[in-house]
Amino acid sequence: MKFLYLLPLLFLFNCYETTRNCKDFKTGTFYSEVTIDGELYKSKFERNETIQVEIYDNKIDSSQLRWINDCEVVFKTINPKNMAEQKDIHLKILTTTDSSYTYEYSYVGETKKQKGIAYKAK
């Protein structure tokens, strides 16, 4: 009898499933929004299977891409200008919709992660 109370709760958890159609976001043109310490940062980028070119604050940054699987990629800056840009970045797509994805990223080997949202450009 005790378990009858848990049945609706179990049904609720089983019906909620995170959508991840990551292949839809491996290539294309996007814009991204990330909030760090209460400040919103926006950028635009274009990506193919191996290269991403990003425009942020009127600066162009290019990275080589190494896909770990359909939902995880490692970015390596092509022409790093300082020590921070020499560090690779690991990005993981957490959820997707038809026109956006939520992701988390960090420097490779570091535990502090940031989250953001990327949208398909129209």
DRENDOBA-84133 format. One record per residue: x, y, z of N, C-alpha, C in turn; residue in one letter. Coordinates in Angstrom, 3 decimals. Atoms other than C-alpha are relative to their C-alpha. Example, Ala and Ser with C-alpha at 12.3 -4.5 7.8 and 13.67 -1.06 7.14 Angstrom:
BEGIN
R         nx         ny         nz        cax        cay        caz         cx         cy         cz   aa
R      0.890     -1.190      0.000     12.300     -4.500      7.800      0.900      1.200      0.000    a
R     -0.820     -1.190     -0.060     13.670     -1.060      7.140     -0.770      1.090      0.730    s
END
This chain:
BEGIN
R         nx         ny         nz        cax        cay        caz         cx         cy         cz   aa
R      0.817     -1.193      0.000      0.000      0.000      0.000      0.862      1.258      0.000    m
R     -0.887     -1.157     -0.048      2.882      2.360      0.732      0.494      0.382     -1.394    k
R     -0.563     -0.232      1.323      4.129      1.985     -2.826     -0.987      0.655     -0.962    f
R      0.994     -0.636      0.865      0.870      3.210     -4.368      0.182      1.519     -0.028    l
R     -0.233     -1.441     -0.049      1.781      6.732     -3.277      1.192      0.392     -0.876    y
R     -1.195     -0.276      0.803      5.103      6.498     -5.117     -0.222     -0.198     -1.488    l
R      0.244      0.310      1.404      3.614      5.248     -8.387     -0.151      1.245     -0.872    l
R      0.093     -1.207      0.841      2.549      8.681     -9.727      1.333      0.746     -0.099    p
R     -1.298     -0.672      0.007      5.942     10.091     -8.780      0.964     -0.682     -0.964    l
R     -0.844      0.754      0.925      7.781      7.342    -10.658     -0.437      0.231     -1.441    l
R      0.515     -0.257      1.347      5.539      7.871    -13.691      0.447      1.378     -0.488    f
R     -0.409     -1.354      0.360      6.362     11.585    -13.670      1.466      0.035     -0.420    l
R     -1.423      0.012      0.332     10.116     10.941    -13.677      0.277     -0.766     -1.288    f
R     -0.199      0.774      1.219      9.845      8.352    -16.450     -0.466      0.743     -1.240    n
R      0.521     -0.740      1.153      7.894     10.715    -18.704      0.890      1.174     -0.364    c
R     -0.870     -1.135      0.267     10.422     13.519    -18.394      1.328     -0.509     -0.538    y
R     -1.240      0.443      0.617     13.238     12.853    -20.803      0.641      1.188     -0.705    e
R     -0.720     -1.102      0.611     15.872     15.332    -21.901      0.220     -0.297     -1.478    t
R     -0.189      0.144      1.438     15.977     15.875    -25.655      1.396      0.460     -0.375    t
R     -1.327     -0.373      0.471     19.398     15.887    -27.277      0.165     -0.471     -1.442    r
R     -0.229      0.259      1.413     19.464     16.031    -31.065      1.233      0.794     -0.407    n
R     -1.237     -0.762      0.141     23.072     17.183    -31.104      0.486      0.103     -1.436    c
R     -0.453     -0.033      1.398     23.749     16.309    -34.753     -0.524      1.225     -0.737    k
R      0.592     -1.176      0.639     21.457     19.206    -35.725      0.828      1.260      0.222    d
R     -0.748     -1.194     -0.366     23.984     21.631    -34.203      1.507     -0.127     -0.231    f
R     -1.429      0.181      0.263     27.331     20.289    -35.399      0.506      0.989     -1.045    k
R     -0.379     -0.981      1.018     27.348     22.691    -38.353     -1.085      1.063     -0.098    t
R      0.971     -1.068      0.203     25.675     26.007    -39.133      0.482      1.326      0.542    g
R     -0.262     -1.345     -0.501     25.496     29.638    -38.088     -0.863      0.215      1.236    t
R      0.665     -0.103     -1.289     24.587     30.452    -34.489      0.348      1.316      0.693    f
R     -0.418     -1.031     -0.948     24.598     33.123    -31.811     -0.184     -0.570      1.397    y
R     -0.046      0.581     -1.332     25.275     32.452    -28.162     -0.141      1.074      1.063    s
R      0.130     -0.876     -1.163     24.436     34.003    -24.800      0.499     -0.739      1.235    e
R     -0.551      0.561     -1.227     26.400     33.334    -21.618     -0.022      1.090      1.066    v
R     -0.018     -0.936     -1.114     25.904     35.047    -18.256      1.095     -0.415      0.968    t
R     -1.097      0.251     -0.928     29.051     35.292    -16.132      0.019      1.132      1.016    i
R      0.032     -0.981     -1.096     28.916     37.047    -12.754     -1.032      1.093     -0.256    d
R      1.097     -0.935      0.218     25.613     38.674    -13.721      0.092      0.813     -1.273    g
R     -0.154     -0.754      1.242     26.896     40.058    -17.027     -0.238     -0.913     -1.197    e
R      0.349      0.783      1.177     25.490     38.840    -20.357      1.007      0.246     -1.117    l
R     -0.941     -0.057      1.107     27.989     38.062    -23.125     -0.646     -0.663     -1.213    y
R      0.582      0.533      1.224     26.838     37.526    -26.724      1.077     -0.131     -1.061    k
R     -0.925      0.180      1.118     28.721     36.172    -29.718     -0.735     -0.675     -1.143    s
R      0.513      0.675      1.187     28.055     34.949    -33.243      1.088     -0.935     -0.487    k
R     -1.003      0.910      0.520     29.758     31.952    -34.784     -0.563     -0.858     -1.117    f
R      0.320      0.915      1.081     29.800     29.749    -37.834      0.894     -1.218      0.174    e
R     -0.719      1.234     -0.297     30.823     26.122    -37.550     -0.217     -1.017     -1.121    r
R      0.127      1.205      0.816     31.577     23.230    -39.872      0.547     -1.152      0.833    n
R     -0.426      1.178     -0.771     32.796     19.768    -38.847      1.338      0.193      0.714    e
R     -1.359     -0.083     -0.546     36.375     20.902    -38.126      0.436      1.388      0.464    t
R     -0.405     -1.377     -0.323     36.495     24.718    -37.720     -1.207      0.794      0.503    i
R      1.010     -0.966     -0.435     34.526     27.343    -35.794      0.622      1.387     -0.033    q
R     -0.429     -1.395      0.046     34.865     31.069    -36.494     -1.021      0.802      0.794    v
R      0.879     -0.722     -0.924     33.457     33.280    -33.733      0.315      1.488     -0.038    e
R     -0.156     -1.450     -0.091     32.872     37.033    -33.605     -0.546      0.432      1.351    i
R      0.373     -0.480     -1.321     32.836     38.505    -30.123      0.677      1.344      0.224    y
R     -0.543     -1.330     -0.290     33.271     42.178    -29.251      0.822      0.514     -1.188    d
R     -0.626     -0.421      1.260     34.187     42.910    -32.905      1.362     -0.634     -0.244    n
R     -1.238      0.744      0.217     37.055     40.393    -32.750     -0.349     -1.376     -0.555    k
R      0.211      1.314      0.599     37.335     37.223    -34.825      0.951     -0.992      0.644    i
R     -0.786      1.058     -0.632     38.527     34.028    -33.152     -0.329     -1.306     -0.711    d
R      0.206      1.268      0.699     39.007     30.715    -34.954      0.545     -1.148      0.834    s
R     -0.403      1.181     -0.770     39.216     27.278    -33.364     -0.141     -1.256     -0.847    s
R      0.136      1.329      0.569     39.852     23.761    -34.553     -0.913     -0.799      0.913    q
R      0.939      0.799     -0.771     37.197     21.291    -33.460      0.397     -1.466     -0.031    l
R     -0.173      1.453     -0.086     37.640     17.745    -32.247     -1.225     -0.542      0.717    r
R      1.232      0.539     -0.567     34.309     16.010    -31.721      0.295     -1.305      0.730    w
R     -0.151      1.208     -0.810     34.369     13.435    -28.915     -1.147     -0.959     -0.320    i
R      1.203      0.709      0.437     30.826     12.323    -29.769     -0.935      1.066     -0.554    n
R      0.900     -0.983      0.608     27.768     14.040    -31.257     -0.334      1.175      0.916    d
R      0.389     -1.039     -0.955     27.215     16.097    -28.084      1.169      0.657      0.728    c
R     -1.155     -0.568     -0.689     30.770     16.910    -26.940      1.105      0.331     -0.998    e
R     -1.054     -0.458      0.907     33.529     18.871    -28.645      1.082      0.715      0.798    v
R     -1.122     -0.721     -0.597     36.963     20.245    -27.760      0.458      1.052     -1.009    v
R     -0.441     -1.125      0.820     37.994     23.669    -29.119      1.472      0.291      0.278    f
R     -1.400     -0.387     -0.123     41.639     24.530    -29.772      0.186      1.264     -0.835    k
R     -0.192     -1.263      0.698     42.352     28.174    -30.649      1.119     -0.139     -1.024    t
R     -0.973      0.168      1.083     44.194     28.342    -33.974      1.217      0.904      0.187    i
R     -1.113     -0.934     -0.210     46.337     31.440    -33.287     -0.125      0.655      1.375    n
R      0.158     -0.575     -1.350     46.397     31.959    -29.501      0.914      1.209      0.196    p
R     -0.753     -1.234     -0.229     47.516     35.434    -28.430      0.503      0.111      1.432    k
R     -0.451     -0.022     -1.397     47.977     34.688    -24.732     -0.135     -1.403      0.595    n
R      0.004      1.305     -0.662     48.247     31.824    -22.227     -1.419     -0.566      0.131    m
R      1.376      0.469     -0.165     44.480     31.659    -21.641     -0.530     -0.597     -1.297    a
R      0.476      0.501      1.288     43.813     31.149    -25.351      0.696     -1.297     -0.407    e
R     -0.695      1.249      0.299     46.286     28.256    -25.397     -0.687     -1.209      0.631    q
R      0.718      1.095     -0.662     44.007     26.212    -23.139     -1.172     -0.451     -0.869    k
R      1.132      0.551      0.741     41.563     23.909    -24.892     -1.275      0.131      0.831    d
R      1.299     -0.120     -0.659     37.862     24.256    -24.091     -0.848     -1.211     -0.356    i
R      0.901      1.144      0.183     35.511     21.312    -23.618     -1.431      0.508      0.118    h
R      1.396     -0.410      0.003     31.844     21.941    -24.510     -0.881     -1.237     -0.112    l
R      0.944      1.109      0.025     28.969     19.561    -23.832     -1.408      0.551     -0.178    k
R      1.395     -0.380      0.215     25.463     20.005    -25.236     -0.853     -0.791      0.988    i
R      0.816      0.630     -1.040     23.009     19.309    -22.411     -1.405     -0.320     -0.486    l
R      1.351      0.180      0.534     19.615     19.784    -24.090     -0.102      0.735     -1.324    t
R      0.234     -0.676      1.275     18.316     20.780    -27.509     -1.490      0.247     -0.193    t
R      1.352     -0.214      0.509     15.180     22.245    -29.034      0.140      0.001     -1.521    t
R     -0.118     -0.043      1.453     14.406     22.670    -32.718      0.909      1.134     -0.470    d
R     -0.780     -1.159      0.447     16.292     25.999    -32.803      1.099      0.439      0.972    s
R     -1.023     -0.408     -0.968     18.652     26.094    -29.784      0.534     -1.202      0.764    s
R     -0.513      1.018     -0.914     20.800     24.136    -27.398      0.598      0.670      1.226    y
R     -0.607     -0.436     -1.248     21.873     24.556    -23.800      1.277     -0.809      0.170    t
R     -1.289      0.676     -0.102     25.493     23.746    -23.097      0.728      0.429      1.267    y
R     -0.930     -0.382     -1.054     28.145     23.752    -20.423      1.397     -0.132     -0.580    e
R     -1.364      0.046      0.517     31.815     24.406    -21.010      0.981      0.346      1.104    y
R     -1.075     -0.298     -0.942     35.106     24.619    -19.178      1.319     -0.206     -0.724    s
R     -1.327      0.325      0.508     38.811     24.628    -19.803      0.248     -1.481      0.276    y
R     -0.297      1.420     -0.169     40.007     21.048    -20.274      0.798     -0.188      1.289    v
R     -0.681      0.297     -1.250     41.038     19.638    -16.906     -0.473      0.812      1.187    g
R      0.502     -0.813     -1.112     39.226     22.269    -14.825     -1.420     -0.423      0.346    e
R      1.314      0.438     -0.449     36.125     21.566    -12.773     -1.053      1.104     -0.063    t
R      0.958     -1.104      0.048     34.516     25.036    -12.866     -0.612      0.085     -1.396    k
R      0.707     -0.013      1.274     31.870     25.018    -15.592     -0.925      1.211     -0.081    k
R      0.949     -1.069      0.282     29.818     27.787    -17.161     -1.081     -0.585     -0.906    q
R      1.089      0.437      0.881     26.470     27.360    -18.920     -0.402      1.131     -0.929    k
R      0.471     -0.975      0.968     25.076     29.078    -21.970     -1.048     -0.606     -0.904    g
R      0.988      0.414      0.993     22.513     28.899    -24.736      0.449      0.496     -1.363    i
R     -0.299     -0.376      1.372     23.190     28.900    -28.463     -1.261     -0.168     -0.834    a
R      1.170     -0.018      0.842     20.543     29.682    -31.053      0.407     -0.064     -1.461    y
R     -0.233     -0.011      1.435     20.412     28.921    -34.770     -0.293      1.398     -0.524    k
R      0.230     -1.317      0.597     20.785     32.151    -36.714     -1.024     -0.138     -1.112    a
R      1.059      0.042      1.041     17.881     32.985    -38.997      0.413      0.742     -1.222    k
END
